[in-house]
Amino acid sequence: MHPFRHTEKLDRLRAALSNLSELQQNTVFKKFYQNMTNVDIAAEEGVTETAVRNRLKKIFTRLAKEI
């Protein structure tokens, strides 16, 4: 990939992430920066694993549209 395109995509990703709700941003942080599993996130938040999985699916769909 051309370096400019890579930088451009990263900029769009950062912007899209900043448009997420606080809960969504925290979920992304836990999943990808703290390497937590969906089960671990669910247990910490007191929700089901399905709720976390559905939240992540919505996040990924939204990010894909914005990037």
C-alpha positions, -999 to +999 in steps of 0.1 A: +000+000+000+012+035-008+024+052+024+001+082+018-030+060+015-020+041+047-017+074+065-050+086+051-068+055+062-053+058+097-065+094+099-100+083+088-099+055+114-089+079+142-117+103+132-143+075+131-132+062+165-135+096+180-172+097+167-181+066+187-199+069+221-178+066+252-191+031+258-181+021+223-147+037+226-141+019+259-151-014+243-127-010+215-099+000+240-106-031+261-108-054+231-078-042+212-055-024+236-061-045+267-066-077+247-097-086+267-120-113+255-157-106+249-164-128+280-140-107+301-155-075+289-190-088+297-181-099+332-164-066+340-195-046+327-221-070+341-236-077+307-238-109+286-212-119+261-238-117+234-244-080+243-206-073+239-205-093+206-235-073+193-220-040+204-187-049+186-206-059+155-223-025+154-190-007+160-173-026+132-202-019+108-201+018+117-163+021+113-164+003+080-189+028+066-168+058+079-134+045+067 
